[in-house]
Amino acid sequence: MSSAHDTVIERPDSLHAKEWLRAYQRVRAATETICAPLHKEDYMVQSMADVSPPKWHIAHVTWFFEAFILKPFQSDYQTLDPAYDHLFNSYYETHGVPFPRAERGTISRPTVDDVYRYRAHVDQAIQALLENPPREHLPEILRRLELGLPHEQQHQELLLMDIKHILAQNPLCPAYRDDLTPGLAPTSAQEVPPLGWLAYPAGVRDIGHDASRGGFAYDNEMGRHRQFVEAFQMADRPVTNGEFLAFMQNGGYATPEYWLADGWATVKAEGWQAPLYWVERDGVWHHYTLGGLVPVDLSAPVCHVSFFEADAYAQWAGARLPTEAEWETVAQDVPLTGNFVEKDHLQPVASDKAEGMPSKMFGDVWEWTGSAYRPYPGFRKLPGSLGEYNGKFMSGQMVLRGGCCATPADHIRATYRNFFPPEARWAFSGFRLAKDDGE
């Protein structure tokens, strides 16, 4: 699978508009590469309220450029259909009335072919705009483009999450792709090196995006601030499938003492007995992957677990989840490399352990932290409708860090704050453990 970017995009005043056009074209092409293996029947399915049909995703990211760049700044732009502004608005209440999220699967028209024509129409208009931009509006156009490209990258990851959930509902367990890059040969749980711990001293840490260094960051990363962090220890790798299986076999899903009250209520209501996509066949645990149903690799990081499951495992293991300040403290000194979408595994994989430093901080699985998703000191929303991008969700969510196997490599930073509700499991989410120093 091709990379979304060949180079990291810099601040809008440091690149010519035509260079941004090339970046735009690379990102847009990556979305269509993700959708290429789909059949038209796949584009319409909405398997749960949190999942959007692939057709909606590719229309929505197109709508974003139309609504926030073309309509305000291209005076002669003509939309293909005014109704698209309602159908493909996600949650921007200040922009208009969004179509209900849970009903996106009912939109059989426009067709898939219509949506691709819409993409081509908007792409052509963006190209014309960037080849001859209005000078008085160019800084704002590029500022919005700088947000729109990572927005589409987010939806590339969401596409893979949602496609996986859609296909997993099919009892035939169809593979999204049968040519994914294999990981290392699966090993037994006994062959996985024991979990190691790395100690970090107490001290004042600088947390959040450093705007003075430039580079793109979302508004929720802004407000770089000092935070005192007590001495702590961090696990040198994420929890594996084999280790989580031991939790299951030890009655983890049947012992309320390990669970938060809301988590235990969810376990009982949903009948959880294993991570999402796991199924036992003839005494062997399998899980659905984008390559089809395969035996669980006990040495790979556990994936598709909720915050509630991660927290319960930590309680069982006599540890806890790291705070996001602890996680960022560790990640600041770790290279931004890992199992990202460009590796083409589209699944967490085992790897050799890096001695003396944390491994798999980036890629493989988004790592749940023990921190609620709240604003940093000095946080300010983006002006206008774009202020709804992140700020309105700062309630009832938990922070995840580090990216995953479906994240473009140049989309991630040590300061990146992802967030999901604590019961969410369809993301590529896992976790690593932490504990107080001296425990």
N, C-alpha and C positions, 0 to 999 in steps of 0.2 A: 504494500500500500504506500502511496506516495506521501511525502511530508506536506503538511499544510503550508509551511514556510520554508524557504531555503536559507533565509537569514532572519535574525531578530529585527523586528521593526522598531525604529527609534522614534524620538519625539517628532511631532508633525512639522516643526520649523526646521528640522535638520535634513529633510528629504524633499526632493522635487516631487510634484504631484504625479508625474509619470512613473516614478518609482513606486509610489503608493498604488498606482493602477496595477502594476505588475504584482504587487503583494496581494491586492484584492483578487486578481485573477487566480493566483495560486490557492488562496483560501477557498474560493468558490469551486474550483476544480476538485479540491479534496473532498468537499461535501458530496459531489456527484460521484466520485470514486467510491465512497462509502455506500451509496445507494445502488451502484451498478449491479451487484449480485441479486438484488431484489426482483421478484416477479410483481407484476402490477397488482395482483391480489394482496400482496404483503403491504402495499402502501396505505391501505385503508383501515387496517386493524387497529383498534384501541383496546388493549387487553385489561386495562384498569384505568381509573380516573387520573392517576399520576403519569401514565404513559400517553404520549401523543403519537398519532399515526405518522409514519415517515413522510407522507405527503404534506401533512401540516407543518412539520419541521422545515422542509425545504421551501415552503411558501412563506413561513413566518420570517426566516432570516432574510428573505428577499424583501418582504414588507418593511423590515427594519430600515434598510437602505432607502427604500422609496419614501417612507413616512418621515424620516429624520434627516435625509440629505437631499433627495431629488425634489420633493414637493416644496421645501423651503427655499432651495437655492438654484433650481433649474426652472426658469420662468416659463419656458415653453413645454415643460414635461406634461405628457398626457398618460394617465393611468389606463391600463387595459380594462379594468372594471372597478367602479367606485365601491362595490360591495366588498372587495378584498380588504379594504381598510377595517371593516368590522370582523370579517371571518378570520383574519390572520393576526390581529392584535392580540397579544398574549394577556397582559395584565395592566396595561397603561391606561388607568381610569381617567387621568387628566387629558389623554389624547382623544378618547372616544369611549364607546361601550364595547368591551371585549366580548367575543363569542364564548359561551361557557366552556370551560376547560374539559369537563367530563363528557361533553357532547361532541368533541372534535371528530370522533369516529363516525358521526352521522352525516358528515359533509361529503356526499358522493360526487357532487358537482361543486366547483370545477373539477374536471378529470385530472388524472396524473399528467396527461399530455398538455392540458391547459396550464397546469402549474409550471411545467418545464418551459412553456412558451412565456409565462410570466417572468421566470428567472432570466430567460434570454433577453426579454424586453428591458428589464431593469439593468442587466449587465451592459447592454448596449448604451443605455442612457448614462450610466455611471462612467463608462469609457468616454463618451462625448463630453461629459462635464469635466473630467480630470484632464482631458487633452486640451481643453480651452476653458479653464476655470475662471470665474469672476474674481478678480484680484481682491476686491474688498471683502469677499466672503471666504477666501481660501483658508485662512487660519481656522475658522470655525468648521468648514467642511472637513478639513483634515483631522481636527479634534474629534469630530463625530465618526469619521472613518476609523480612527484609532480605537474607538470603543466598539464599532460595528464588527471589525475583523475578529477580535477575541470573542465577541458575542457569537459569531458564527462558529468559532472553534468550540465554544461551550456546547453548541447544539450538535456538533459532530460527535462529541462524546455522548451526549444525550441520545443521539440517533443509535449508537451502538448499544447503549443500555436498553433502549426501548425495543430495538429489533430483537435483542436477546430475550426480553420478557415476552414479546409477541410470539416468537417461534417456540419458546419453551412451553406455551400452553397447548401446543399441538402434540397429541400422543405419538405421532410418528417421529418426534424429536429431530426435525430436519436441521441440517447444518446450514448456517448462513453462508459459510465458505468451507470448502474441503481442501484448501491449499494453504492454510495458515502455517506459519513457521513453528515447528515443534520446539518444545522446551527440552531440558535435560531429561534423560530417561527417568521415570518415576522410581523413587527409592522407598524403602520401608521407614516407618517412623523411628525405628531404632538407629538408623544410619544418619539421622539429622543431628548435627552437633548440638549439644545442650545449650540452652539459652544463656547468653552472657550478659553481664551488667557493666555499664560504664558510668563512672561517678563524675558529677559536675558540682563545683563549689557554689556556695551562696554568693550573691552579688547583685548589683544593679545592672539590668540589661536594657539595651535599646531595642524596642519592639515596633514593628511596622515598617512600611515603605519609607525609604530615605529619598525624598523628592529632590534633594540637592544632587543626587547621583544620576538623575534622569531615568529614562526608561518608563515603560507603561506600567501602571498598576490600577486596580479598581479603587473606587472611592472608599470601600470598606477596609482597605489596607492602609489608608491615609491616617494621619494623626500619629506619626512616629513619637513614641513616648518612652520614658524610663519606667521600668518596673522592677521592683525587688523580687528576686526569685530565691527561695530557700534552697539549700543544698539538696540534691536529688540524684537518683540513679535512673538511667534509661536502658531498656533492653536493647541489645545490639542488633536485633532483627524483629520483624513482625511475628506474631503467633502463627504457627503453621496449621494446616489441615489436620495433621496427625495429633498435634497437641489439643486442638479443639475437639477432635473425636474422643480423646481421653476424658474431656469434660462431659461430653454427651454420655459416654459409657459409665461415668461416675454419678449419673443421675442429675446432671446439670439442669436439664429442662424440667425436672420434677421436684426440685428443691427450692421452695420459695425464699429461703434465707439468703440466697445469692442475688436476688432480684430486687430492683426498685419496685415500688408498688405499681406504678403504671406499666412497667415492663412485665411483671407477673400477670397483671390483668390482660395484657396483650398476648402473652404466651397461652393463656387459657382460652381467650376469645378466638385466636387464630389457629390454635392447635400446633404451635411450633414444636418440632422435635429435632430439627437440624437446620443448618443454613439454607437459605433459599436456593433452589435448583438441585438440592441433594435428594437422592432416592436410593433405597437399598434394594439390590437385585441379587438374589441367591447368596445372601450374607455378605455381599461386597457393596460398599458405598460408591455410587456413581454420582456425577453431577452433569447438568446440562451446560455446555459451553457453546460459543459461537461456531465451533467445529463439530457440534453434535454431542451426544451423550457418551461420556468416557469415565473410566474409573478415576476416583479422586486421587490426585497426587499428594500423598501425605507429607511430602517435604516442601510443598509450595505454600505461600501465605494463604491463610483462610480468607475467603471473600464472600460477599453478599450476606454479611451479618449486620444487624442493626446496632445502634448505640446501646440499646438495652442488653443485647447478647454480649457485646464487648465488655460492658460494665459487669455483667454477671460472671463472665469468665474471670475477669480481674479479681473479683471478690473471692471466687473459688480458688484462685491461684495465690491468694494472699498478697495481692498487689493492687494497683489502681491504673487508671488511664492517665497519661500525661496531660498537664494543662497546655493550652496552645502556646503560652509563653515559654514553657519548658521545651516544647517541641521545636519552636523557632530558635531557641538558644542553641540547641544541638545542630539544627539544620543549617545555620549560618556558616558553619565550617565544613559542610559536606558538599562535594561536587554535585552539580545539577545533572546527574546522569542516572539512567535507570531503564526499566522496561516500560517505555512509552509506546504510543501507537505505531511509531515508525519501525519498531522491532517486529511488528506484524504477528505477535503471538495472540493478542486480544484476549489474554488470560494471564493471571499471575503465574509465574514460573519459579522453580527453585534455582538457586545459583550458589556459587562458591561463596563461603563466608569470608568477609574482609576482617582480618585480625586487627584489634586495637581501635576500630572505628565502627560506627553504626552502619549497617548495610540496608539497602532498599528503603532509604528515607524518601526517595523520589521514584515514582512509577510503581507498577504492580498493583497496589491497592491504596485508595484514599484511607488515611488513618484517622479513626475517631479520636478526638481529644475529650477531656472531661470538662471543656469550657463551653458555656452557652454563647451563642452568636449575638453579641452586643456591640455597640459602637465603641471605637477607641476614643480617648480624650481628644477633643478638637475635631471630631468627625463632622463633615459637612456634605450634605447630599449634592449631587450634580444639579445644576439649575434646570428648571422646566420639567417636562415629562420624563427626561432621562434621570431625574432624581428618584424615580420609582424603581430604578434598576436593582438596587441592593437594599437601601435603607428601610423599605417598608416590610422587609422580612425578618427584622431583628427582634423576633419574639418566637418562642417555642421551637427553636432550632439549635442544633449542636454543631460545633466547628469540626471540620475534617481538614487534614493537611497532606501535601505531598504529591498529589496527582496519582494516576493509575495507568493501567495498560491500555486504556482508550484515550488518554490525554495526549495531545500534540506536545512534543518535547519543548518547543519554544513558547508554550503557553503557560509554563509553570515557573514559580519563583519561591524562594524560601518564605516569603511573606504572604503568599496566596492563601486566602481564607475561603474554603468551600463550606457549605452548610446544607444540612438536611434535617428533617424531623427525626426524633430519636427512634421511631419505629421503622424508618425507611430501610429497605434491604435490597432494592433492585439496582442501586448504584454499585460500582466496583469498590466496595468498602470493606476494610479490615481494620487491624489495630496492632499496636505494640504496647507493651506494659511499661509502667514506671513505678517507682516507690520512693519514699522518703529516705534520705541518706541515713545509714546506720541500721536499717531494717533487715 
